[in-house]
């Protein structure tokens, strides 16, 4: 089971790398924020899988912190950072 979970984590890391491309490429700020949210969600999933695979419950706490930071980042972006250009 550990091998399977590690394999899924590797696939998620590849997805994470693909999700970082729009962040570095630029474009509309909303698209970049959406890509950053994808990175945060994927990071949480990877940490949960690794916590189960390696039997390290402390990684679940780190995953929870990442999930909270991703939510706060999105709220801050909507409240302060994103100004619609018309």
Secondary structure, 3 states (H helix, E strand, C coil): CHHHHHHHHHHHHHHHHHHHHHHHHCCCHHHHHHHHHHHHHHHHHHHHHHHHHHCCCHHHHHHHHHHHHHHHHHHHHHHHHCCCCC
